[in-house]
Amino acid sequence: MISRRARTGLLLGLICTLAACTAPGSDEQTRPQPTPGVPSPGAAGIGDPYYPDDGNGGYDATGYDVSIGYDPANGRLTGDTTVTARATQDLESFNLDLRGFRIRSVEVDGERAEFARQGDFELVITPGEPLTNGSEFTARVRYEGTPQDASSAQLGGNGWQRSESGGAFVLGEPQSGSYWYPVNEHPRDKATFRLTARVPQDWTAVSIGRQEGSSTADGWTTSTWVESEPVASYLTTVAIDRFTIDRGRLPDGTPVLSAFAPGAEGIRQDAARVPEIIEFLSGKFGDYPATSAGGIYLGENVGYSLETQGRPTYTVSADLETIVHELAHQWYGNEVSVESWADICLNECLASYSQWLWAEGKEGDDLDARYRRAVDQLRDDREFWGQRLYDMGAGHEFEGVYDKGILALHALRRQIGDEAFHRVLREWPVEHREGNASWPKFERFVADIAGQDLEGFFADWFRGTQLPGDEHLYPGSLRR
């Protein structure tokens, strides 16, 4: 994701020429374990220290089959979602996350199940018979109503949002899936995703993954989208608008689909460079990991763009650097996702540094000179240096990672050398393919490849709240 705030600060004026339950500071967090053989309720949260109610315990979701009907004229949605999962304990009951809607019915393995609402978004489901640890099961939820939106202090609009054209789209981080389908809402539980969307025939629905069909009958168009690779729920989306669709393919045959809402025509020239950008980033990070490519280009200023899987969603103010950033997330954030939201630098710092890599590789920029200019201008900015890049606190995840994070990674590159740095960029996504990782794991990974003791460096740059000392501020070729 790249936010409006991240693109308006002084530093970006210089920068942009143009599972185990993991807690901060440790790789494991001890949680009470259910007694084997005794059915008990699954936890109402997955264990993220910043958002303890997000996600759920007791099962591992493996797939979502979401079917929705949406009429922009009245803003109402009807939904029918089947979750396929595997129990990780003997379950008396389990939770899904769903915000709003009237629940019409719930079934578990084809049999009616009891359900209740708790708090803002917990849907508690009690099957007729307990579920055995290790068993696969399905939960089908039918629901209807007007989707909720929300406002995030960090991002602005969040969740299901009505567009100025009268259509709608879903966008948000850390949460967005639960605004339109029942889900285990945390990136630690990725699953495959299938969407069947039914909209009036003069509208078009676009989602992530590959489009597997579209038909029109009785004034309604139904389209199907399939993401066969595991995806975190905040990286799923649907956008409904009067889109113009461009199609193509990458050299390896991966389908490219770009959808332009009315008002998004200004980004077409940059959007046409998606294959070029993917080729460049593949040279840095390894083979492109997504099953599809392209973009959803909105016709209004949402305030941020988001790396929805394979097909990022862009605000109308997005530019070429934004596209580079969101496509870099396909490796850093999507292929390898955070274990907890304290680890967000793994997503945003790396994706932001890709903008520098692009400027260096495609535009010939001297990154050392750019770095020194930024440090010189920001040296006395206590607010800037006071931003932590790891374990920054709930509600502060997106404050320093776009600007200070770039400087930190460039300093790291000079600290360990180009050969080790580029090994890190390529090997990390392979090491954690389709999985999750924490920032402390990344620190150890870098130190192992570099063969250096980097504890002081990481403490200064990623945990520190003041200007690093010269030893770490000007390593390697940055030294004056």
ChimeraX attribute file (.defattr): number of C-alpha atoms within 10 A of each C-alpha:
attribute: neighborCount
match mode: 1-to-1
recipient: residues
	/A:1	26
	/A:2	26
	/A:3	21
	/A:4	18
	/A:5	15
	/A:6	20
	/A:7	18
	/A:8	10
	/A:9	13
	/A:10	13
	/A:11	22
	/A:12	18
	/A:13	14
	/A:14	15
	/A:15	24
	/A:16	16
	/A:17	13
	/A:18	12
	/A:19	12
	/A:20	15
	/A:21	17
	/A:22	24
	/A:23	21
	/A:24	22
	/A:25	15
	/A:26	12
	/A:27	15
	/A:28	14
	/A:29	14
	/A:30	10
	/A:31	10
	/A:32	6
	/A:33	8
	/A:34	17
	/A:35	10
	/A:36	11
	/A:37	11
	/A:38	13
	/A:39	18
	/A:40	18
	/A:41	19
	/A:42	23
	/A:43	18
	/A:44	22
	/A:45	22
	/A:46	26
	/A:47	25
	/A:48	21
	/A:49	20
	/A:50	18
	/A:51	17
	/A:52	12
	/A:53	20
	/A:54	24
	/A:55	25
	/A:56	25
	/A:57	22
	/A:58	27
	/A:59	26
	/A:60	20
	/A:61	21
	/A:62	18
	/A:63	22
	/A:64	25
	/A:65	17
	/A:66	22
	/A:67	20
	/A:68	21
	/A:69	18
	/A:70	22
	/A:71	17
	/A:72	18
	/A:73	9
	/A:74	9
	/A:75	14
	/A:76	14
	/A:77	19
	/A:78	20
	/A:79	22
	/A:80	20
	/A:81	23
	/A:82	23
	/A:83	23
	/A:84	21
	/A:85	20
	/A:86	18
	/A:87	20
	/A:88	18
	/A:89	24
	/A:90	23
	/A:91	24
	/A:92	19
	/A:93	22
	/A:94	23
	/A:95	28
	/A:96	25
	/A:97	28
	/A:98	23
	/A:99	22
	/A:100	21
	/A:101	20
	/A:102	12
	/A:103	17
	/A:104	12
	/A:105	14
	/A:106	22
	/A:107	20
	/A:108	22
	/A:109	15
	/A:110	11
	/A:111	14
	/A:112	15
	/A:113	19
	/A:114	15
	/A:115	19
	/A:116	11
	/A:117	17
	/A:118	12
	/A:119	8
	/A:120	11
	/A:121	18
	/A:122	25
	/A:123	22
	/A:124	19
	/A:125	23
	/A:126	22
	/A:127	21
	/A:128	15
	/A:129	13
	/A:130	15
	/A:131	25
	/A:132	19
	/A:133	18
	/A:134	14
	/A:135	13
	/A:136	17
	/A:137	17
	/A:138	19
	/A:139	22
	/A:140	23
	/A:141	24
	/A:142	20
	/A:143	22
	/A:144	19
	/A:145	16
	/A:146	16
	/A:147	21
	/A:148	15
	/A:149	19
	/A:150	14
	/A:151	11
	/A:152	13
	/A:153	10
	/A:154	16
	/A:155	18
	/A:156	14
	/A:157	18
	/A:158	23
	/A:159	26
	/A:160	24
	/A:161	20
	/A:162	18
	/A:163	19
	/A:164	12
	/A:165	15
	/A:166	14
	/A:167	21
	/A:168	20
	/A:169	21
	/A:170	25
	/A:171	29
	/A:172	28
	/A:173	16
	/A:174	19
	/A:175	19
	/A:176	26
	/A:177	28
	/A:178	25
	/A:179	26
	/A:180	30
	/A:181	29
	/A:182	28
	/A:183	27
	/A:184	29
	/A:185	25
	/A:186	28
	/A:187	26
	/A:188	26
	/A:189	25
	/A:190	25
	/A:191	24
	/A:192	19
	/A:193	23
	/A:194	24
	/A:195	24
	/A:196	23
	/A:197	23
	/A:198	24
	/A:199	22
	/A:200	20
	/A:201	16
	/A:202	11
	/A:203	17
	/A:204	23
	/A:205	27
	/A:206	25
	/A:207	31
	/A:208	30
	/A:209	28
	/A:210	21
	/A:211	19
	/A:212	11
	/A:213	11
	/A:214	14
	/A:215	11
	/A:216	13
	/A:217	9
	/A:218	7
	/A:219	9
	/A:220	16
	/A:221	19
	/A:222	20
	/A:223	20
	/A:224	21
	/A:225	22
	/A:226	20
	/A:227	24
	/A:228	15
	/A:229	17
	/A:230	19
	/A:231	27
	/A:232	26
	/A:233	28
	/A:234	24
	/A:235	27
	/A:236	25
	/A:237	25
	/A:238	22
	/A:239	26
	/A:240	25
	/A:241	26
	/A:242	18
	/A:243	22
	/A:244	14
	/A:245	13
	/A:246	14
	/A:247	11
	/A:248	15
	/A:249	14
	/A:250	16
	/A:251	9
	/A:252	7
	/A:253	10
	/A:254	15
	/A:255	17
	/A:256	21
	/A:257	22
	/A:258	24
	/A:259	26
	/A:260	24
	/A:261	24
	/A:262	16
	/A:263	13
	/A:264	21
	/A:265	15
	/A:266	15
	/A:267	18
	/A:268	15
	/A:269	11
	/A:270	15
	/A:271	21
	/A:272	14
	/A:273	15
	/A:274	21
	/A:275	17
	/A:276	12
	/A:277	21
	/A:278	21
	/A:279	16
	/A:280	17
	/A:281	21
	/A:282	16
	/A:283	12
	/A:284	18
	/A:285	24
	/A:286	17
	/A:287	15
	/A:288	21
	/A:289	19
	/A:290	21
	/A:291	19
	/A:292	23
	/A:293	27
	/A:294	28
	/A:295	28
	/A:296	29
	/A:297	30
	/A:298	28
	/A:299	22
	/A:300	17
	/A:301	14
	/A:302	20
	/A:303	17
	/A:304	24
	/A:305	28
	/A:306	25
	/A:307	25
	/A:308	30
	/A:309	34
	/A:310	28
	/A:311	31
	/A:312	26
	/A:313	32
	/A:314	31
	/A:315	22
	/A:316	22
	/A:317	19
	/A:318	24
	/A:319	17
	/A:320	16
	/A:321	20
	/A:322	25
	/A:323	27
	/A:324	24
	/A:325	25
	/A:326	30
	/A:327	31
	/A:328	29
	/A:329	27
	/A:330	28
	/A:331	29
	/A:332	23
	/A:333	28
	/A:334	29
	/A:335	24
	/A:336	24
	/A:337	30
	/A:338	25
	/A:339	27
	/A:340	25
	/A:341	28
	/A:342	25
	/A:343	26
	/A:344	23
	/A:345	28
	/A:346	24
	/A:347	24
	/A:348	28
	/A:349	22
	/A:350	23
	/A:351	29
	/A:352	31
	/A:353	24
	/A:354	23
	/A:355	24
	/A:356	25
	/A:357	20
	/A:358	19
	/A:359	19
	/A:360	13
	/A:361	12
	/A:362	11
	/A:363	12
	/A:364	10
	/A:365	15
	/A:366	12
	/A:367	17
	/A:368	16
	/A:369	11
	/A:370	17
	/A:371	20
	/A:372	17
	/A:373	15
	/A:374	20
	/A:375	18
	/A:376	10
	/A:377	12
	/A:378	16
	/A:379	14
	/A:380	12
	/A:381	12
	/A:382	12
	/A:383	11
	/A:384	18
	/A:385	19
	/A:386	15
	/A:387	24
	/A:388	24
	/A:389	32
	/A:390	27
	/A:391	22
	/A:392	23
	/A:393	14
	/A:394	12
	/A:395	13
	/A:396	16
	/A:397	23
	/A:398	21
	/A:399	19
	/A:400	24
	/A:401	30
	/A:402	28
	/A:403	26
	/A:404	24
	/A:405	26
	/A:406	25
	/A:407	26
	/A:408	23
	/A:409	18
	/A:410	20
	/A:411	23
	/A:412	23
	/A:413	19
	/A:414	20
	/A:415	23
	/A:416	19
	/A:417	15
	/A:418	12
	/A:419	11
	/A:420	18
	/A:421	19
	/A:422	13
	/A:423	15
	/A:424	22
	/A:425	17
	/A:426	17
	/A:427	15
	/A:428	19
	/A:429	25
	/A:430	17
	/A:431	13
	/A:432	13
	/A:433	16
	/A:434	19
	/A:435	23
	/A:436	21
	/A:437	25
	/A:438	26
	/A:439	25
	/A:440	16
	/A:441	14
	/A:442	15
	/A:443	13
	/A:444	14
	/A:445	16
	/A:446	22
	/A:447	17
	/A:448	14
	/A:449	15
	/A:450	18
	/A:451	11
	/A:452	11
	/A:453	12
	/A:454	19
	/A:455	11
	/A:456	13
	/A:457	21
	/A:458	18
	/A:459	13
	/A:460	20
	/A:461	27
	/A:462	24
	/A:463	17
	/A:464	17
	/A:465	17
	/A:466	18
	/A:467	19
	/A:468	19
	/A:469	11
	/A:470	11
	/A:471	13
	/A:472	22
	/A:473	23
	/A:474	20
	/A:475	19
	/A:476	16
	/A:477	12
	/A:478	18
	/A:479	13
	/A:480	8
